[in-house]
Amino acid sequence: MSDIFDGYVARKTKTTSQSGEVLDSIADFIFIAIILIIFIPLLAWNRWAIYWMSCIALIRFLSLGIGFMKYRTVSCLHTYANKITGMALVCFPVLYWTLGMTITVFILCGVASLSAFEELTIIIRTKKLDRNIKSVFALSLFRGCINGYIYKWIQ
């Protein structure tokens, strides 16, 4: 919740900065790392869950690496999917308690996979880093499709 709130306050008070965006991304990374460090040893994980989480981590590191090579800075994005993933991780204890391990892992890893692929897609496709891009649909490809539809409709 604080991750969403701090960005909202910074935008409303016009105190956003590039260093603040980088610090926010670093804080997100540390939060997720701590959550994983705490919960992975405590629970009995299926092998497929460990593989799935490892693949998600690999995609995230690939995205960071490509972003660093392209932009020469930390390139974590503040997309809606990444925010949903963070909120889903916060809900892990409740999901685990109510739905059990298998369904919880499917939900969390599914959401995390989608957000990781979205971030990688955005990093690969964009020429300029925009940490505050909301979704892959904000890319020019989507706008081009919409503009093409409007153009056909006018004709």
N, C-alpha and C positions, 0 to 999 in steps of 0.2 A: 504494500500500500504506500509506503514512503517513497518508493521509486516513482510511482505515478504522481504523488502529491508534490514532490520536490520540483519536477519538471513543470507542473501546472503553475506553481507559485513563481518559479523563475520566469515563465512566459508572461504571466499577469503583471509582475513587477518590472518587466523588461530588464531583467538581470541575467539573461542567458549569455553564455560565452562558449567559445570553442573548447577551452580548457574544462569548463563545467560539463560539457557533453562527454569529453574523454574520461573525466573522473566518474561520471555516471556509469559509463560502460565498464570501467574497471571495477566499480562497486558491484555492478550486476554480476560480473564474472566471479568476483570473490564470494558473493552470496551463493551462487550456484555451486561453486567448488566446496564451500563449507557444508552446504546441504548434502552434497554427494558424499563427502568425507564422513559425515555423521551417520547417514542412513545406509550406505552400502554395507559397512561391516555389521550393522545391527540386525539386518533382515536376511532371510534365506532367499536368495535370488535364483531364478532359473537361469540356466546357461544362455538361452536365447535372449533373455532380458539384458544380460551383461553384454552380449554381442551387439544388440540393438543400441544400447547406450554408448558403446564404444564407437559404433558407426556414426552416431549423432555427434559425438565429440570430435571424431575425425573430420566430419563435414565442417564443424565450427572452426577447427584449427586451419583447415584448408581455406575457408573464407577469410579468416584473419590473416593468413599468409599472403593470399592473393591481394587482399585489401592493403596490406602493408607495402607490398611491392608496387602496387599501382599508385597509392596515395601518400606513401611514406609516413603514415600515422596509423594509430589504432582505428579500425574501421567497423566496430560494432554498431549496428543500426538499432534505432528505436521504433521498430515496426509494431503494428498492432499484434501480429503473430508472436513476436518476441515477448510482448507484454502479457499476452494470454498464456504463453508458456510459463512465465514467471509466476503468474497467479495460480496456474495449475500446480506448480511445484509447492507453493505455499499451502495449497489444499491437500497435499499428499497424505498427511496423517488422517484426515477425515475420509478421504477416498479409500485409503487402505483399510480403515476400520469398518466402513460401510460396504464396500464392494469387493474387498479381498485383493490379493496381490496381482493376480493375472489381469483382471479388468483394469485395475489402477495403472499397471505398467502399459497396457495397450493404450489407454487414454493419454497418459503423460508422454509416452514415447511417440505416439501418433502426432500429438500437437507439437512436440519438440522437433520431430522430423520435418513436418511441414514448415515450421519457422526456420529451421536450419537450411533447408533447400531454398526457401524464399530469399533468405539473406544472401546465400551464395549466388543465386541468380541475379539479384540486384547488384552485388559487388562486381560480378563478371560483366554485366550489361551496361553499367553506368560509367561515364567518363569522369564525372566530378563526384566527389564524396558528399553525400547528403545524409548525415546520421539520423535526421528526423523524417526521412521518407516513411510514409505510413504503410505502404503495401507495394507489392510487385505491380499491382494494377495502377499505380501512380506513374509508372514508366511511360515513355513516349509511345511504346508499342500499343498500349491500351488506349491512350489518347488518340493515336492514329486510327485505330479501329473505330472509335466513336466518331471522329471527324469524317472518316470514310462513310460511315452509316448516314450521318447527317448530309454529306455531299450527295449520296445516292437518293436520299429522301427528297432533297430540294429539286433534283432533276426530275 
